[in-house]
Amino acid sequence: MQINVSGLLRDFPKAKKEALRGGRVIIKTREGNLVLMSEHCSEEKTLGLMKGTFQMSEEVDLTLPTTLDSEWRAEC
């Protein structure tokens, strides 16, 4: 996407959306072109960043209950 400074000021939400989507926004100025880009990758999610941080023991079965039946009884 190409835009001039006046257009950037007028349509900043549109330019921002394009940059966050992974596009390059070229801002034309008298002194030269500027490029607006997002610093993060949109496919990179928080859980993906934590990959390899946690380790699970082989003997843990996540399909079994994690609490005892006695812990579920309401006390009156």
Number of C-alpha atoms within 10 A of each C-alpha: 12 14 18 16 14 12 14 18 11 11 12 14 11 11 24 17 13 17 19 16 13 15 15 17 21 18 19 17 12 7 6 7 12 15 12 16 17 16 9 10 10 10 8 9 10 8 9 9 9 9 9 8 7 6 7 7 6 6 6 8 10 7 6 7 8 8 8 8 8 7 8 8 8 6 5 3
